[in-house]
């Protein structure tokens, strides 16, 4: 009886086989020669798995799901392509999945393995060469291999079909492919088979519709475990990883959690078992020499992270390689498409095409996809910056100038939307159509702008301008610690310029930042320095904003009369200059100061005029501030219903603007007003919402203040235990901030509260509605 292969041959030839080879237009079938035995096959050619796979549980499960046996209505053949950065462990990952699939009995027909060497010049296999290698593994003798690539591919598919009929499914593992055309001829025709490919590029094309499985770096704990396992495998008694967990974590971090770098680090440690892990951690901490340190040479083929990246870099087109190098100029953790376009002198669409090519090569990643923000692995960034050093200094300087100009122009345009800017939104260019777009840009570029400020420069005036806009935004977003860091750096730059007006402006920024963090005395000292610099120069008039901040500092330190006098001077200057916006802002501040002196009628007049001025300049944020000031003054004047109404109006404005910081402040005032109206449950709700806003913003100082109010509300409701918990939380925050005076005051309140008997809330408070809006 004819076997399956004979039947296939007879059906193809119509029973008329001439000689031993039938050649058709698309088919080549080779038959065994008389008197010759079968050629050897390599259907179990899967390399051994020399190390355990660490981590990757979810990714492994996903890949095994694709390798699982086909159902009856399987449809198209399943092709899986594991892609990732050089050194991320693609081969080990795919090999482990292949071994597991074989262990589960999914491929009774056998497993074929071919190493494509896709990224090694001179040794990479073409698609036809890969087919030829697999034909020989399938037992086809050299003399029987057809002459053309098309015929070889046909024979390859025929042999896989024979195996499907005789033995079952086959897994083909093609490792280290660099292009779709290398592996497209390897796709089986029968859907029971599986093709698994690894590549540094995201291989996908109409001719090769693979299911992409991106492989990233390891988690921190997994990275440490990889090194620890390697050390124990080399020497079972090696306990350095257990004895030095912090150093192990540092090594893993410096390796960027990249498996290749981790394996090299482990090999270096295994070579010298007497070296403490902390020594290697210190060596790797130096970013200037880290890539040189991540190299291992045992006398054979050296293994180096930089060398692995080099193979990927060489395959890039010249223009794409230039984009990669120039993107490394960006000092922050990621870079936008627009910034790359600026530094590379490209249009946005062209820049994105090059960036997409770098993503396909897994040298960059867009995170998240569609965001237009691109990030490289830490070690790739070090490698790319080293490449950049090979470019001429003149080219680097010119490129940096373009990048700096992009950031400065963009921050000016976005900064025009900050509250209180003289130019206002009308001065913004069309890159930001509204405040939401401008602030979204600030949010996405915050780390980059902060990093730019930290670089040495001779453009002192521009850096101070950048600091002004950045602190303004950070203050609006209520990020006090970041604001303080930016303000200090800006002052350092201004002092290096030795220009009094720049130093004065930077000192003013620092004063604002210190106020935000509750350091009132230091804030006042910085402001005195700012105003003193101007007073010492006959050719300079004190800046209105410095006068305003000076007056505010005096008020914060309890020097109310002096504060009112300085703020009155500032208000007069605003009116003389005809600046209605600054007049409205200053009127609100002066009205607040007058309230401290009990001059509520004068304060009310100022706040009322400020509300009218704000409507005139049509600044929503300023209108909210004016409503807030008016509401506070009305409350102090005993007009509670009107005051609460004004405060609620301010809250609605702040909420619509997304100003969570100001929203939390006005919520605290609303809570106090509700307490005055006997509406304790409603006050408690407002305080709780204010605390939520503070926690979302990470503003620990304001949260501590809100907690004190919340404690009062809880005590009025008879919930003394919860009131004590709120004060305890406030005390912890003040201590963490180093505010000893505030901490002592809360400590005294807490002691008094704990000594007081449990009390019931007043009846009027219990009957009050809980809805405060």
C-alpha positions as CSV (number, residue, x, y, z in Angstrom):
1,X,0.0,0.0,0.0
2,X,1.3,3.4,-0.9
3,X,2.1,5.6,2.0
4,X,0.9,9.2,2.4
5,X,3.9,10.7,0.6
6,X,3.5,8.3,-2.3
7,X,-0.2,9.2,-2.6
8,X,0.7,12.9,-2.6
9,X,3.3,12.3,-5.3
10,X,0.9,10.2,-7.5
11,X,-1.9,12.7,-7.1
12,X,0.4,15.6,-8.2
13,X,1.8,13.7,-11.2
14,X,-1.4,12.0,-12.2
15,X,0.4,8.7,-11.7
16,X,3.0,9.6,-14.3
17,X,6.3,10.1,-12.6
18,X,9.1,10.6,-15.0
19,X,12.4,9.6,-13.3
20,X,12.5,10.5,-9.7
21,X,11.6,14.2,-9.8
22,X,8.4,15.9,-10.7
23,X,8.7,19.6,-11.5
24,X,5.6,21.8,-11.9
25,X,5.1,25.5,-12.0
26,X,4.8,25.9,-8.2
27,X,5.7,22.4,-6.8
28,X,8.9,20.4,-6.5
29,X,8.7,16.9,-5.1
30,X,11.9,15.0,-4.5
31,X,11.8,11.2,-4.3
32,X,14.3,8.9,-2.7
33,X,17.0,7.5,-5.0
34,X,17.2,3.8,-5.5
35,X,19.9,2.2,-3.5
36,X,20.3,5.2,-1.2
37,X,19.2,5.2,2.4
38,X,17.2,8.0,4.0
39,X,19.0,11.2,4.9
40,X,19.4,12.1,8.5
41,X,16.8,14.4,10.0
42,X,17.0,17.0,12.8
43,X,13.4,17.2,14.0
44,X,14.6,17.5,17.6
45,X,17.1,20.4,17.1
46,X,15.8,22.6,19.9
47,X,18.9,23.9,21.7
48,X,19.1,23.1,25.5
49,X,17.7,25.6,28.0
50,X,20.8,26.3,30.0
51,X,19.2,28.7,32.5
52,X,15.8,28.9,34.2
53,X,13.5,31.6,32.9
54,X,13.1,34.2,35.6
55,X,9.8,36.1,35.7
56,X,7.8,36.5,32.4
57,X,4.8,34.6,33.8
58,X,2.1,36.6,32.0
59,X,4.1,36.8,28.7
60,X,4.9,33.1,28.8
61,X,1.2,32.3,29.3
62,X,0.3,34.5,26.3
63,X,2.9,32.8,24.1
64,X,1.9,29.3,25.1
65,X,-1.7,30.2,24.3
66,X,-0.5,30.9,20.7
67,X,1.5,27.7,20.5
68,X,-1.3,25.5,21.8
69,X,-2.7,22.9,19.3
70,X,-5.1,24.1,16.7
71,X,-8.8,23.4,16.8
72,X,-10.6,21.8,13.9
73,X,-11.6,25.2,12.5
74,X,-8.3,26.8,13.2
75,X,-8.2,29.1,10.2
76,X,-5.0,30.8,9.2
77,X,-1.7,29.5,10.5
78,X,-0.5,31.1,13.7
79,X,2.8,33.0,13.5
80,X,4.2,34.5,16.6
81,X,7.0,37.1,16.6
82,X,8.7,37.9,19.9
83,X,10.2,41.4,19.7
84,X,12.3,43.5,22.0
85,X,15.4,45.5,22.7
86,X,18.8,43.8,22.2
87,X,19.7,41.9,25.3
88,X,16.1,41.7,26.7
89,X,16.1,37.9,26.6
90,X,14.0,37.1,23.6
91,X,15.9,33.9,22.7
92,X,15.8,32.5,26.2
93,X,12.1,33.4,26.5
94,X,11.1,31.8,23.2
95,X,13.3,28.7,23.9
96,X,11.7,28.2,27.3
97,X,8.2,28.4,25.7
98,X,9.2,25.9,23.0
99,X,10.6,23.4,25.6
100,X,7.4,23.7,27.6
101,X,5.3,23.2,24.5
102,X,7.3,20.0,23.7
103,X,6.9,18.8,27.3
104,X,3.1,19.2,26.9
105,X,3.2,17.0,23.8
106,X,1.9,19.7,21.5
107,X,4.4,19.0,18.6
108,X,4.7,15.3,18.0
109,X,6.0,15.9,14.5
110,X,9.1,17.5,15.9
111,X,10.8,20.9,16.4
112,X,13.0,22.7,13.9
113,X,15.4,25.4,15.0
114,X,17.3,27.9,12.7
115,X,19.6,30.7,13.9
116,X,19.2,33.5,11.4
117,X,22.0,35.8,12.7
118,X,19.9,38.7,11.4
119,X,22.0,41.5,12.9
120,X,25.5,40.2,12.2
121,X,26.9,41.6,9.0
122,X,28.2,38.9,6.7
123,X,26.6,36.0,8.5
124,X,22.9,36.8,8.3
125,X,20.9,34.1,6.5
126,X,18.5,35.1,3.7
127,X,15.1,33.7,3.5
128,X,16.2,31.2,0.9
129,X,19.2,30.1,2.9
130,X,16.9,29.6,6.0
131,X,14.6,27.4,3.9
132,X,17.6,25.4,2.7
133,X,18.8,24.9,6.2
134,X,15.4,23.6,7.3
135,X,15.1,21.3,4.3
136,X,18.3,19.7,5.3
137,X,17.0,19.4,8.9
138,X,13.9,17.7,7.4
139,X,16.1,15.0,5.8
140,X,16.2,16.3,2.2
141,X,19.6,15.5,0.7
142,X,21.7,18.2,-0.8
143,X,21.3,16.7,-4.3
144,X,17.6,16.8,-4.0
145,X,17.3,20.5,-3.1
146,X,15.7,22.3,-6.0
147,X,17.6,25.1,-7.7
148,X,15.3,28.0,-7.2
149,X,14.1,29.7,-3.9
150,X,10.5,29.3,-4.9
151,X,10.8,25.6,-5.5
152,X,12.7,25.2,-2.3
153,X,9.9,26.9,-0.4
154,X,7.4,24.6,-2.1
155,X,9.3,21.5,-1.1
156,X,9.6,22.9,2.5
157,X,5.8,23.2,2.7
158,X,5.4,19.8,1.2
159,X,7.6,18.2,3.7
160,X,5.7,19.9,6.6
161,X,2.5,18.6,5.0
162,X,3.9,15.1,5.0
163,X,4.9,15.4,8.6
164,X,1.4,16.7,9.5
165,X,-0.2,13.6,7.9
166,X,2.3,11.1,9.3
167,X,3.3,12.4,12.7
168,X,1.5,15.6,13.6
169,X,2.2,19.3,14.3
170,X,5.7,20.7,13.9
171,X,7.1,23.8,15.7
172,X,9.6,26.0,13.7
173,X,11.7,28.3,15.9
174,X,13.5,31.0,13.8
175,X,15.8,33.0,16.1
176,X,17.2,36.5,15.6
177,X,15.4,37.6,12.4
178,X,16.1,41.1,11.2
179,X,13.5,41.5,8.5
180,X,10.1,40.0,7.4
181,X,11.6,38.7,4.2
182,X,13.9,36.4,6.2
183,X,11.1,34.5,7.7
184,X,8.1,34.9,5.3
185,X,9.2,31.8,3.3
186,X,9.2,29.8,6.6
187,X,5.5,30.1,7.2
188,X,3.9,26.6,7.0
189,X,0.8,26.1,4.9
190,X,-0.9,23.7,7.4
191,X,-2.5,25.5,10.3
192,X,-1.6,22.7,12.7
193,X,2.1,23.8,12.6
194,X,3.5,26.9,14.4
195,X,6.2,29.3,13.5
196,X,7.9,31.2,16.3
197,X,10.2,34.1,15.5
198,X,12.4,36.3,17.6
199,X,13.7,39.7,16.4
200,X,14.9,43.0,17.7
201,X,12.5,44.6,15.2
202,X,8.7,44.5,15.2
203,X,8.3,42.2,12.2
204,X,4.9,42.7,10.6
205,X,4.0,43.1,6.9
206,X,1.2,42.1,4.5
207,X,3.4,39.1,3.5
208,X,4.2,38.3,7.1
209,X,1.1,39.0,9.3
210,X,2.6,37.9,12.6
211,X,1.1,38.2,16.0
212,X,3.6,40.5,17.8
213,X,4.6,39.8,21.4
214,X,6.7,42.7,22.8
215,X,9.1,41.7,25.5
216,X,10.2,44.3,28.0
217,X,12.8,44.4,30.8
218,X,12.3,42.5,34.0
219,X,10.7,43.8,37.2
220,X,13.1,44.9,39.8
221,X,12.7,41.8,42.0
222,X,13.0,39.5,39.0
223,X,16.2,41.2,37.9
224,X,17.7,40.7,41.3
225,X,16.7,37.1,41.3
226,X,18.3,36.5,37.9
227,X,21.7,37.7,39.3
228,X,21.2,35.7,42.5
229,X,20.4,32.5,40.7
230,X,23.4,32.9,38.4
231,X,25.7,33.3,41.4
232,X,24.3,30.3,43.2
233,X,24.5,28.2,40.0
234,X,28.2,29.0,39.6
235,X,28.9,28.4,43.3
236,X,26.2,26.9,45.5
237,X,27.8,28.5,48.6
238,X,27.8,32.0,47.1
239,X,25.5,34.0,49.5
240,X,26.5,37.5,48.5
241,X,23.0,38.2,47.1
242,X,21.4,37.4,50.4
243,X,24.1,39.2,52.4
244,X,23.9,42.4,50.3
245,X,20.3,42.9,49.2
246,X,20.7,46.7,48.8
247,X,23.8,46.4,46.6
248,X,22.0,43.7,44.6
249,X,19.0,46.0,44.0
250,X,21.4,48.8,43.0
251,X,23.2,46.5,40.5
252,X,19.9,45.5,39.0
253,X,18.8,49.1,38.7
254,X,22.1,50.2,37.1
255,X,21.6,47.4,34.6
256,X,18.2,48.8,33.7
257,X,16.7,45.4,34.6
258,X,18.0,44.3,31.1
259,X,18.7,40.5,31.2
260,X,21.9,40.8,29.1
261,X,23.4,43.4,31.4
262,X,22.3,41.4,34.4
263,X,24.0,38.3,33.0
264,X,27.2,40.2,32.4
265,X,27.1,41.6,35.9
266,X,26.6,38.1,37.3
267,X,29.4,36.7,35.2
268,X,31.8,39.5,36.5
269,X,30.8,38.6,40.1
270,X,31.1,34.9,39.5
271,X,34.6,35.4,38.1
272,X,35.7,37.0,41.3
273,X,33.8,35.5,44.2
274,X,35.7,37.7,46.7
275,X,34.3,40.9,45.3
276,X,31.5,42.4,47.4
277,X,28.4,43.3,45.4
278,X,28.7,46.9,46.7
279,X,31.9,47.3,44.8
280,X,30.3,46.5,41.4
281,X,27.3,48.6,42.4
282,X,29.6,51.6,42.9
283,X,31.4,51.0,39.6
284,X,28.1,50.8,37.7
285,X,26.8,53.9,39.4
286,X,29.1,56.0,37.2
287,X,27.1,56.7,34.0
288,X,30.2,57.7,32.2
289,X,31.8,54.3,32.4
290,X,28.8,52.0,32.9
291,X,28.8,50.7,29.4
292,X,32.5,49.9,29.6
293,X,31.9,48.1,32.9
294,X,29.1,45.9,31.4
295,X,31.5,43.8,29.3
296,X,32.7,40.3,29.9
297,X,35.5,38.5,28.1
298,X,36.3,34.9,29.0
299,X,39.0,34.6,26.3
300,X,36.4,33.7,23.6
301,X,33.7,35.8,22.2
302,X,33.4,39.0,24.4
303,X,29.9,39.8,25.6
304,X,29.0,43.5,25.9
305,X,25.8,45.5,26.2
306,X,27.2,48.3,23.9
307,X,28.1,45.7,21.3
308,X,24.6,44.3,21.3
309,X,23.2,47.8,20.7
310,X,25.8,48.4,18.0
311,X,24.4,45.6,15.8
312,X,20.9,47.3,15.9
313,X,22.3,50.8,15.4
314,X,24.2,49.7,12.2
315,X,21.0,48.7,10.5
316,X,19.4,52.1,10.8
317,X,19.3,54.5,7.8
318,X,21.5,57.5,8.1
319,X,18.7,60.0,8.7
320,X,17.0,57.7,11.3
321,X,20.4,57.2,13.1
322,X,20.8,61.0,13.2
323,X,17.4,61.4,14.8
324,X,18.3,58.8,17.4
325,X,21.6,60.5,18.2
326,X,20.1,64.0,18.4
327,X,17.2,62.8,20.6
328,X,19.8,61.9,23.2
329,X,20.5,65.6,23.7
330,X,17.2,65.9,25.5
331,X,18.0,65.9,29.2
332,X,14.7,64.6,30.6
333,X,13.3,61.0,30.8
334,X,11.4,61.2,27.5
335,X,11.1,63.5,24.5
336,X,8.1,64.7,22.4
337,X,7.8,64.4,18.7
338,X,7.8,68.2,18.5
339,X,11.1,68.5,20.4
340,X,12.7,65.9,18.1
341,X,11.4,67.7,15.0
342,X,13.0,70.9,16.4
343,X,16.4,69.5,17.3
344,X,16.6,67.5,14.0
345,X,15.2,70.3,11.8
346,X,12.4,68.1,10.5
347,X,8.7,68.5,10.0
348,X,6.5,66.8,12.6
349,X,5.3,64.1,10.2
350,X,8.9,63.3,9.1
351,X,10.2,63.2,12.7
352,X,7.4,60.8,13.6
353,X,8.3,58.5,10.7
354,X,11.9,58.3,11.9
355,X,10.8,57.8,15.5
356,X,8.4,55.0,14.4
357,X,11.3,53.3,12.7
358,X,13.3,53.4,15.9
359,X,10.3,51.9,17.7
360,X,10.3,49.1,15.1
361,X,14.0,48.6,15.9
362,X,13.1,48.6,19.6
363,X,15.6,51.3,20.3
364,X,12.8,53.6,21.4
365,X,9.3,53.1,22.8
366,X,6.3,55.4,22.5
367,X,4.8,55.5,26.0
368,X,1.8,55.4,26.0
369,X,1.2,54.5,22.3
370,X,-0.2,57.4,20.5
371,X,1.0,60.0,23.0
372,X,3.8,61.4,20.9
373,X,6.3,60.9,23.7
374,X,9.3,58.7,23.2
375,X,11.5,57.0,25.8
376,X,14.7,54.9,25.5
377,X,16.1,52.4,27.9
378,X,18.6,53.9,30.2
379,X,21.5,51.9,28.8
380,X,20.4,52.8,25.2
381,X,20.5,56.5,26.2
382,X,24.0,56.1,27.5
383,X,25.1,54.3,24.3
384,X,23.4,56.9,22.1
385,X,25.0,59.8,24.0
386,X,28.3,58.2,23.4
387,X,27.6,58.1,19.7
388,X,26.6,61.7,19.8
389,X,30.1,62.6,21.2
390,X,31.5,61.4,17.9
391,X,29.6,64.2,16.0
392,X,31.4,67.5,15.7
393,X,31.1,69.9,18.6
394,X,29.8,72.6,16.3
395,X,26.9,70.3,15.2
396,X,26.1,69.4,18.8
397,X,26.1,73.0,19.9
398,X,23.8,74.0,17.1
399,X,21.4,71.2,17.8
400,X,21.3,72.0,21.5
401,X,20.5,75.6,20.6
402,X,17.6,74.5,18.5
403,X,16.3,72.3,21.4
404,X,16.7,75.0,23.9
405,X,14.9,77.5,21.7
406,X,12.0,75.1,21.2
407,X,11.5,74.7,25.0
408,X,11.8,78.4,25.6
409,X,9.3,79.4,22.9
410,X,6.9,76.7,24.0
411,X,7.1,77.6,27.7
412,X,6.4,81.3,26.8
413,X,3.3,80.3,24.8
414,X,2.0,78.0,27.6
415,X,3.0,80.5,30.3
416,X,0.7,83.1,28.8
417,X,-2.2,81.1,30.1
418,X,-1.0,81.2,33.8
419,X,-3.1,83.3,36.1
420,X,-1.8,86.8,36.5
421,X,0.3,87.0,33.3
422,X,0.3,90.5,31.9
423,X,0.1,89.3,28.3
424,X,-2.7,86.8,29.0
425,X,-3.8,84.1,26.6
426,X,-4.0,86.6,23.6
427,X,-0.2,86.6,23.6
428,X,0.0,82.8,23.2
429,X,1.0,81.4,19.8
430,X,-1.3,79.0,18.0
431,X,0.4,75.9,19.4
432,X,-1.9,76.0,22.4
433,X,-5.5,76.8,21.5
434,X,-6.6,77.0,25.1
435,X,-5.5,76.8,28.8
436,X,-6.2,73.1,29.0
437,X,-3.8,72.4,26.1
438,X,-1.2,74.7,27.6
439,X,-1.4,73.1,31.0
440,X,-1.4,69.6,29.5
441,X,1.9,70.5,27.8
442,X,3.3,71.7,31.1
443,X,2.3,68.5,32.8
444,X,4.0,66.3,30.1
445,X,7.2,68.4,29.9
446,X,7.6,69.1,33.6
447,X,10.5,66.8,34.1
448,X,12.2,68.0,30.9
449,X,11.9,71.6,31.8
450,X,13.3,70.9,35.3
451,X,16.2,69.0,33.8
452,X,17.0,71.9,31.4
453,X,17.2,74.2,34.3
454,X,19.8,71.9,35.9
455,X,22.2,72.2,32.9
456,X,25.2,74.6,32.8
457,X,24.4,77.6,30.6
458,X,25.4,81.1,29.6
459,X,21.8,82.0,28.7
460,X,21.1,83.3,32.2
461,X,18.2,85.6,31.4
462,X,16.4,82.9,29.4
463,X,16.9,80.4,32.2
464,X,15.4,82.8,34.7
465,X,12.4,83.4,32.4
466,X,12.0,79.6,32.1
467,X,12.1,79.4,35.9
468,X,9.5,82.1,36.3
469,X,7.0,80.2,34.0
470,X,7.8,76.8,35.5
471,X,7.4,77.9,39.1
472,X,4.2,79.7,38.1
473,X,2.8,76.4,36.7
474,X,4.1,74.3,39.6
475,X,2.6,76.7,42.0
476,X,-0.7,76.5,40.2
477,X,-0.6,72.7,40.3
478,X,0.4,73.1,44.0
479,X,3.7,71.1,43.9
480,X,5.5,72.9,46.6
481,X,8.6,70.7,46.8
482,X,9.2,70.8,43.1
483,X,8.5,74.6,43.1
484,X,11.1,75.1,45.7
485,X,13.8,73.1,43.8
486,X,13.2,75.0,40.6
487,X,13.2,78.3,42.4
488,X,16.6,77.5,44.1
489,X,18.1,76.5,40.8
490,X,16.8,79.7,39.1
491,X,18.4,81.8,41.9
492,X,21.7,80.0,41.3
493,X,21.6,80.8,37.6
494,X,20.7,84.5,38.3
495,X,23.5,84.8,40.8
496,X,26.0,83.4,38.3
497,X,24.8,86.2,35.9
498,X,25.5,88.9,38.5
499,X,22.5,90.9,37.3
500,X,20.6,92.6,40.2
501,X,17.2,92.5,38.4
502,X,17.6,88.8,37.6
503,X,18.7,88.0,41.2
504,X,15.7,90.0,42.5
505,X,13.3,88.2,40.2
506,X,14.7,84.8,41.3
507,X,14.6,85.8,45.0
508,X,11.0,86.6,44.5
509,X,10.3,83.2,43.1
510,X,12.1,81.6,46.0
511,X,10.1,83.6,48.5
512,X,6.9,82.3,46.9
513,X,8.1,78.7,47.0
514,X,9.2,79.0,50.6
515,X,5.7,80.3,51.5
516,X,4.2,77.3,49.8
517,X,6.2,75.0,52.0
518,X,5.3,76.9,55.2
519,X,8.8,78.4,55.7
520,X,7.5,81.9,56.3
521,X,10.6,83.4,58.0
522,X,12.9,82.2,55.1
523,X,10.4,83.4,52.6
524,X,10.4,86.9,54.1
525,X,14.2,86.9,54.2
526,X,14.3,86.0,50.5
527,X,11.9,88.8,49.7
528,X,13.9,91.4,51.6
529,X,16.9,90.3,49.5
530,X,14.8,90.8,46.4
531,X,13.5,94.3,47.3
532,X,16.8,95.3,48.8
533,X,18.6,94.7,45.6
534,X,16.3,97.0,43.8
535,X,16.5,99.7,46.5
536,X,20.2,99.7,46.2
537,X,20.1,100.6,42.5
538,X,19.0,104.2,41.7
539,X,18.1,103.2,38.1
540,X,15.7,100.5,39.1
541,X,12.1,100.9,40.4
542,X,10.8,98.3,42.8
543,X,8.7,95.7,40.9
544,X,5.0,95.8,41.8
545,X,5.0,92.0,42.2
546,X,7.9,92.3,44.7
547,X,6.1,95.0,46.6
548,X,3.0,92.8,46.7
549,X,4.9,89.7,47.9
550,X,6.7,91.8,50.5
551,X,3.5,93.1,51.9
552,X,2.1,89.5,51.9
553,X,5.2,88.3,53.8
554,X,4.7,91.0,56.4
555,X,1.1,90.0,56.9
556,X,2.1,86.3,57.2
557,X,4.6,87.2,60.0
558,X,2.0,89.2,61.9
559,X,3.2,92.7,60.9
560,X,-0.2,93.7,59.7
561,X,0.2,97.5,59.8
562,X,3.5,97.3,57.8
563,X,1.9,94.8,55.4
564,X,-1.0,97.1,54.7
565,X,1.3,100.0,54.1
566,X,3.4,98.1,51.5
567,X,0.3,96.7,49.8
568,X,-1.3,100.1,49.6
569,X,1.9,101.4,47.8
570,X,1.6,98.5,45.4
571,X,-2.0,99.2,44.7
572,X,-1.2,102.9,44.1
573,X,1.5,101.8,41.6
574,X,-0.9,99.5,39.8
575,X,-3.4,102.4,39.4
576,X,-0.7,104.7,38.2
577,X,0.4,102.2,35.6
578,X,-3.2,101.5,34.5
579,X,-2.7,97.8,35.0
580,X,-6.2,96.6,35.8
581,X,-5.3,93.0,36.2
582,X,-2.6,93.7,38.8
583,X,-4.8,96.2,40.5
584,X,-7.5,93.5,41.0
585,X,-4.9,91.0,42.3
586,X,-3.4,93.6,44.7
587,X,-6.9,94.8,45.9
588,X,-7.7,91.2,46.9
589,X,-4.4,90.9,48.9
590,X,-4.9,94.3,50.5
591,X,-8.4,93.4,51.5
592,X,-7.2,90.2,53.1
593,X,-4.6,92.2,55.1
594,X,-7.2,94.8,56.2
595,X,-9.3,91.9,57.6
596,X,-6.5,91.0,60.0
597,X,-6.7,94.6,61.4
598,X,-10.5,94.3,61.8
599,X,-11.1,96.9,59.1
600,X,-13.8,94.9,57.5
601,X,-15.7,97.7,55.9
602,X,-12.5,98.9,54.1
603,X,-11.8,95.3,53.1
604,X,-15.3,94.8,51.8
605,X,-15.0,97.9,49.6
606,X,-11.7,96.6,48.1
607,X,-13.0,93.1,47.5
608,X,-16.2,94.5,45.9
609,X,-14.1,96.6,43.5
610,X,-11.9,93.7,42.8
611,X,-14.9,91.6,41.7
612,X,-15.9,94.3,39.3
613,X,-12.3,94.6,38.0
614,X,-12.0,90.9,37.4
615,X,-15.2,90.8,35.4
616,X,-13.7,93.6,33.3
617,X,-10.4,91.8,32.5
618,X,-12.3,88.5,32.0
619,X,-9.8,86.2,33.9
620,X,-11.7,83.2,35.3
621,X,-9.0,82.4,37.8
622,X,-8.8,86.0,39.1
623,X,-12.6,86.1,39.3
624,X,-12.4,83.0,41.6
625,X,-9.8,84.7,43.8
626,X,-11.9,87.8,44.1
627,X,-15.0,85.8,45.0
628,X,-13.0,83.9,47.6
629,X,-11.7,87.2,49.1
630,X,-15.2,88.7,49.1
631,X,-16.7,85.6,50.7
632,X,-14.2,85.7,53.5
633,X,-14.7,89.4,54.2
634,X,-18.5,89.0,54.2
635,X,-18.2,86.2,56.8
636,X,-16.0,88.4,59.0
637,X,-18.5,91.2,58.6
638,X,-21.2,88.8,60.0
639,X,-23.0,88.4,56.7
640,X,-22.8,84.6,56.7
641,X,-25.4,83.7,54.0
642,X,-23.8,86.1,51.5
643,X,-20.3,85.0,52.4
644,X,-21.2,81.3,51.9
645,X,-22.8,82.2,48.5
646,X,-19.6,84.0,47.4
647,X,-17.4,81.1,48.5
648,X,-19.5,78.6,46.7
649,X,-19.2,80.7,43.6
650,X,-15.4,80.7,44.0
651,X,-15.4,76.9,44.5
652,X,-17.4,76.4,41.3
653,X,-14.9,78.5,39.4
654,X,-11.8,76.8,40.8
655,X,-13.4,73.4,40.1
656,X,-14.1,74.3,36.5
657,X,-10.6,75.5,36.1
658,X,-9.1,72.3,37.6
659,X,-7.3,74.3,40.2
660,X,-7.4,71.6,43.0
661,X,-5.1,73.6,45.3
662,X,-7.3,76.7,45.4
663,X,-10.3,74.5,45.5
664,X,-9.0,72.8,48.7
665,X,-8.4,76.2,50.3
666,X,-11.8,77.6,49.6
667,X,-13.4,74.3,50.8
668,X,-11.7,74.8,54.2
669,X,-13.2,78.3,54.3
670,X,-16.6,77.0,53.4
671,X,-16.3,74.4,56.1
672,X,-15.5,77.1,58.7
673,X,-18.5,79.1,57.5
674,X,-20.8,76.1,57.8
675,X,-19.6,75.6,61.3
676,X,-20.5,79.2,62.0
677,X,-24.0,78.5,60.6
678,X,-24.3,75.4,62.8
679,X,-24.2,73.0,59.9
680,X,-21.6,70.6,61.3
681,X,-22.2,67.5,59.1
682,X,-22.0,69.7,56.0
683,X,-18.8,71.3,57.3
684,X,-17.3,67.8,57.9
685,X,-18.1,66.8,54.3
686,X,-16.4,70.0,53.0
687,X,-13.2,69.3,55.0
688,X,-13.1,65.7,53.9
689,X,-13.3,66.8,50.3
690,X,-10.6,69.4,50.9
691,X,-8.3,66.8,52.4
692,X,-8.9,64.5,49.4
693,X,-7.8,67.4,47.1
694,X,-4.6,67.9,49.2
695,X,-3.7,64.3,49.1
696,X,-4.3,64.1,45.4
697,X,-1.9,67.0,45.0
698,X,0.7,65.7,47.5
699,X,0.4,68.9,49.5
700,X,1.3,67.7,53.0
701,X,1.4,71.2,54.5
702,X,-2.2,72.1,53.4
703,X,-3.4,68.6,54.3
704,X,-2.1,69.1,57.9
705,X,-4.0,72.4,58.1
706,X,-7.2,70.8,56.8
707,X,-6.8,67.9,59.2
708,X,-6.9,70.4,62.1
709,X,-10.2,71.8,60.8
710,X,-11.5,68.3,60.3
711,X,-10.6,67.5,63.9
712,X,-12.6,70.5,65.0
713,X,-15.6,69.4,63.0
714,X,-15.4,65.8,64.4
715,X,-15.2,67.1,67.9
716,X,-18.2,69.3,67.4
717,X,-20.1,66.2,66.3
718,X,-19.0,64.3,69.4
719,X,-16.6,62.0,67.6
720,X,-13.7,62.7,69.9
721,X,-11.7,59.6,69.0
722,X,-11.8,60.4,65.3
723,X,-10.9,64.0,66.1
724,X,-7.8,62.8,67.9
725,X,-6.9,60.6,65.0
726,X,-7.1,63.6,62.6
727,X,-4.8,65.6,64.9
728,X,-2.4,62.7,65.1
729,X,-2.2,62.6,61.3
730,X,-1.6,66.4,61.2
731,X,1.1,66.1,63.8
732,X,2.9,63.4,61.8
733,X,2.8,65.6,58.6
734,X,4.2,68.6,60.4
735,X,7.0,66.6,61.9
736,X,7.8,65.1,58.5
737,X,8.0,68.6,57.1
738,X,10.3,69.8,59.9
739,X,7.7,72.4,61.1
740,X,8.4,72.2,64.8
741,X,6.3,75.2,65.8
742,X,3.1,73.9,64.1
743,X,3.9,70.4,65.4
744,X,4.1,71.7,69.0
745,X,0.8,73.6,68.6
746,X,-1.0,70.4,67.4
747,X,0.6,68.4,70.1
748,X,-0.9,70.7,72.7
749,X,-4.4,70.5,71.1
750,X,-4.1,66.7,71.0
751,X,-3.2,66.5,74.7
752,X,-6.2,68.8,75.6
753,X,-8.6,66.8,73.4
754,X,-7.5,63.5,74.9
755,X,-8.0,64.8,78.4
756,X,-11.5,66.1,77.6
757,X,-14.6,63.9,78.3
758,X,-16.7,62.6,75.4
759,X,-19.2,65.2,74.4
760,X,-22.3,65.1,72.3
761,X,-22.7,67.5,69.4
762,X,-25.1,70.5,69.8
763,X,-28.6,69.8,68.7
764,X,-28.5,72.5,66.0
765,X,-25.5,70.9,64.5
766,X,-27.1,67.4,64.5
767,X,-30.1,68.8,62.7
768,X,-28.0,70.6,60.1
769,X,-28.1,69.3,56.5
770,X,-25.1,67.3,55.3
771,X,-25.2,68.8,51.8
772,X,-22.9,71.8,51.7
773,X,-23.0,72.7,48.0
